[in-house]
Amino acid sequence: MGKQRVLSGVQPTGNLHLGNYLGAIRNWVDHQAQYDNFFCVVDLHAITVPHNPATLATDTYTIAALYLACGIDLEYSTIFVQSHISAHTELTWLLNCITPMNWLEDMIQFKEKAIKQGENVSVGLLDYPVLMAADILLYNADKVPVGEDQKQHLELTRDLAVRFNHLFGKGKTLLKLPDPLIRPEGARVMSLSDGTRKMSKSDPSELSRINLLDDPDTITKKIKRCKTDAVRGLTFDDPDRPECHNLLMLYGILAGKTKAEVAAEAEDMGWGQFKPLFTETLIESLKPIQAKYKAVMDDRGYLESVLKNGREKAEAVANQTLTQVKQAMGYSLPL
């Protein structure tokens, strides 16, 4: 039997941050040899909320280059741009027509984001989970890396596959049911300004996150200004000191030290000692990624060839699935 297939993607809504890397992409890299991987830049998802047309294309190339810079290996993985393959939008429409409206209205993320957007909430935001389902089902993905906030969307994907197979499969499984790929070692990186909230690109404050492309001066400024407390002696797992736990956890991961080693090192430290140590560790950890990113972006022809080859490989798989779906639904196919 061949390798199981994994599909995942990141929106091109600005730079990737440390949470994206430690919570997801580093795991993709560490385990990529085990799977047949399809990693896309999900630019269609990026416009479900207001976006800047002037930067969308540039941000798309930035995310693709960062995939490579973080260590995605083309021997094991395919990198492509979602909107370059029309099957994504076509399958979304076909699935829309068998998706009960109440399934989408019950999505927790839609409810939360709709409250924030008010009257400006779009049909695209409501329909986001169906597009995500199309992304996954097109590639017959066996596994989909998901965090807590995406579990409900994957459940919808499975429900849609079951519904489609029941309505049109004639006893056959035409659309594969994907399983979640949940790796407990994935780091949960919290905001630098609020240790109870995840680090997020949607946070309006740049000081809340470390971006993978932040220069040393920017990193130094952010760590100096990040939220801490007046207690001397730094410890893990104190519910009253979430920021302390977050920074110690990040330091340990980036320095390659165990929790016990970090606890022993930091137990008598104040923030005036720890912050410079953490800053230096962070800057050194990001240097290889930033150097590889610059090399990739300086060779635009190489990056374009990666995306072209990725599109061709992904399109062949996606179009085969789309053809099977359309045949099952009774469509005439072009001669």
N, C-alpha and C positions, 0 to 999 in steps of 0.2 A: 504494500500500500504506500501511496505517496504521502507527503507531509500534509498535515491539516493546514487550512488556509485561515489567515488572520487579516481582518480589515480594520483600519482606523484612520482618523484624520483630525486635522486642526484647522480652525478658521483663520483666514488671513486678516485678522483684525488687530494689526499692530504686531509688535515684537513678541516673541516667546519669552516667558519669564521663568524664574527658577522653579516655580510650582509645576509648570508644564513639563520641564525637563526632568526633575526628580520624581514627580508623581506619575509620569507617563513615558516620555520618550526614552529615558535611560533604560526603562524596563523593555521597551521595544528593542533597543540595541542589544541588551544583555541576552535576550532570548530569541533573537531573530533567526539564528541558524536552525532552530527547531521547527520553523514553520515556513510556509509559502506566504509571504507578506505583501499586502497591497496597502500602501500608505498614501492617502490623497490630501490635497489642500482643498478643503471644502468651501470654496468661494461662493457657491450658491447659498449655503447656509448663512454666509456673512451678511447678506442683504435682507434677512428677516427682521432686522432692526435698522434704524437709519445709519447709513454708511457714507463714506467720502469717496465719490467716484474717481477723484484725482489720484487717490493712493491705492485703490483696490488692486490694480495690476502689479504695482511695485511691491505691495505687501505679500501678494501671492508668490512672487519670485523669492522674496525674503524667507518665507516659511519653507519653501522647497530647498533653498540653500542651507537653511538651518537644520533640516532633516539630515542632509549630508554631513554638515559640520558636526553634528552630535553623534555621528557614527553609523547612520543607516547605510548598510552595505548592499550594493546593487546585485551582488551575487545571490543574495537571499530575498531581496525586497524590490518591489516596483513602486516608483514614485510618480504620481500623476496629478493633474488638476481636474477637479470634479467637473467644472463647466466645459472642459474640452471634450467631454463625452456626452452626447445628446441623449443617450439611453437613460441617464439619471432622471432627466425631466420627463421623458416619455413614460417611463415606468411609474413615476410618481403620479401622473395623471391616471393611469390605468388602475393603480391601487387606490387613488382617491375615490374612484367610482364604486369600490366595494368596502369603503371604510365608513362605519357608522359615525355620524357627527358627534355623538356623546362620548365616543372613545377619545376624541381629540379634546373636547371640552373638559374632560376629567384629568388631563395632563397637569401635573403639579407645576412644572416649569412654565407652562402657558399661563396658568392662573397668576403666578408670581410676576411674570414679566408684563402681563396685560395690565395689572394694577399700576405698574410703574409708567407704562406708556399711555394709559387712559384711552381717550378717544382716537388716538393715533395708532392703536394696535392694528396690525395688518393680518390679512388672510394667510400670508406667508408664515407668520409666527405661529398661527394655529396649525398650519399644515407642515411645519418643521419636522414632526416625528414621522410623517409619511415619506418625506424626502429622505430622512435618515434610514428608514426601512428599505427604500429603493436602493440606496447606496450599498447596504449590506447584502440584500437578496440578489442583486445583480451579479455578485462575485461568488455566490455559493459559499459564503464565509462559514467556517466551522466555529470560529471563536471571534469575539469582539471584545477588546479591552474596554471595560467600562468602570466609571466611578459611581459613587452612590447617586449622583444627580442624573445619571443616564440609565439607571436600571429600568425605570418605568418605560423609557423609550424602546429598550431592547425587548421588553415584554410585549409591547405593541407590535414590534417587528415579528415576533414569533406568532402572535395572534393573527396578524395579517397573512402570514405564510400558511397557517392552518386553514384560515378562511378561504384563501385562494385555492389551495389544494382540494378542499372539500367541494367548492363550487365548480371547479374546472379541471381537476386532476384526473377524473374518472378512475379513481382508485390508485393513482400514481402520486408520488411526491415530486411535484415539479419545482417547488421552491423549498430549499433546505432550511430547516429551523436552526438558527445560530445559537450557540451557548455563550454566556458571559465568560470572559477571561479575567478573573479577579485575582490579582497577585498581592498577598498581604504585605509584601515587603515594600510596596510602593509608598513613597513618603507623602504624608499629608502636610503640605507646606502652607503655613498660615501667613496672613498679612503682617507686614512690619508695623502697621499702625494700629492693629487690633488683633491680638493673638487668638481671638475666638472665631475669626472669620477666615475663610480660605483666601490665599493670594489669588487675585483675579485681574484679568485684563480690563474688565468692565469698571473697576474701581476708578473714580475720577482722579484720585491722587496718585501721581507717579511715585511718591515717597512710600507707597504701600507695598511696592514690589521691587525686586531686582530683576531687570531684564537681562537676557543672555548677552546682549550686545552693549550693555552699559560700560562706559570707560572707567578706569580706576578712580578718577576724581568723582564721578557720579556715584559710584559704589561707596566710596568713603563718606560722601555727604549723606547718603541715604542711611548708612549704618549709624553714623553719628546722631542722626535725627530720629532714628526708629524708637518706638515706644519701649521703655524699660521701667524700672522702679527704683526705690531708694534703699532696697535691702542689699546688704553685703553678703556674699556667699551665694553662688548660683547653683540651683538645683532643678532636677527634672520633676515632673508630675505633681507640682503644687497647683491645685485648682485656682488659687488666688494669684498665680504668676504665669499665665498662659504664654506671655511674650518671652519669658525666661526659658520656658520649656522649648518653645519654637526655635529660638536662636541656638540653644545648646544642641538640639537635634540636628539643625542644619550644619553646625560646625562639625559635629561628629561624622555626618555623612561625607562632607566635603574633605575632611582631614583623614578619612579612612580609619576612624577610631571607634571603639565600642562605646556603648552607653556608660559602662562602668569606668572606662578610661577617662571619658569626658567628665563624668561626675567627680572623679578624684582630682582631676586637673583644675576644675573650676570651683571646687567647694569653698576655697578661701579667697576667690577673686572678687573684685568689684567690677562694675561696668567699665571703668576707666582702663582696666587691664584687659578685659575680655574683648571689647569692641575692636581695638586695633589688631588683636590676634585673629579674630573672626574675619575682619576686613581683608587682611593679607591672605588668609586661606581662601577666601571667596575669589579674590582677584586672580590668584594663581590657578585656581580650579577652572576659571572661565577662559584663561588665555588660550589653551589649545583649540577650544571651540571657536573663539573669535578669529584666530589665525586661519583655521580651515575655512570659516565662512568668508573671510576676505579673499582667500585664494579662489573659492568657487565663484564669488561674485565678480572677481576680476577676469574670469574666463567665461564670459556670457555664452559663448558658443557651446562650451561643455554643458552648462546648465540647461540650455535649450535642447541639446541632444538628449540629456537625461529625461526631460519632460516629454519630448517627442517619442522616444523609445517606450517610455512608460505609458503614454497615451495609446500607442499601437498595441501593446500587450494587454492593457486593461480593456481597451475597446473590443478586442477580439472576444474576451470572456463575457463582457457585458452584453454585446450584441447577440451572442448565442443565447443567453438567458432571455433577453427581450423577445427574440424570435419565438422561442418556446412559449412564452407567456401569451404573445399575440395569437399564435396558432391555437392555443388552448381556449382563448376567448372568442375565437371564430373569425378573426380578421383575415382578409385576403392580403397576401404578401406581394410586394413588387416583383415583377418578373425579371 
